[in-house]
Amino acid sequence: QVQLVESGGGLVQAGGSLRLSCVVSGSMFSINAMGWYRQAPGKQRESVASVTNGGITGYADSVKGRFTISRENAKNTVYLQMNNLKPDDTGVYYCNAVLWSSLRRWGQGTQVTVST
């Protein structure tokens, strides 16, 4: 059973940086792709960044050039490096895993708040 635990959220001023971590318990070999989503108050959850098993990455237009997703298989961890943060980046960030069976797993979320 794959389980995800996020960490690294917090309060930061606009222009600052944060690095989110998602630790995966269970077999990484059962995972096809991983990603980060966020949900701002009153808005739908949206995809922010993704990385496939082959290392192909994808980003939402709003974060391109500022966010970087990476995975460290030896530590069963996926990271989201967030630079030049903006108030619009505020929200709960969720780690997501897409299994080869097409099932999805979600973490519990970590709050990111960017102040002006």
Protein Blocks (a to p, Z undefined) as FASTA:
>chain_A
ZZdddehiacddehiacddddddedjfklpfbdcdddddehiacddfbdcdfkopacddf
klgokaccdddfknopacdddehiafklgccdddddddfkopacddebjaddddZZ
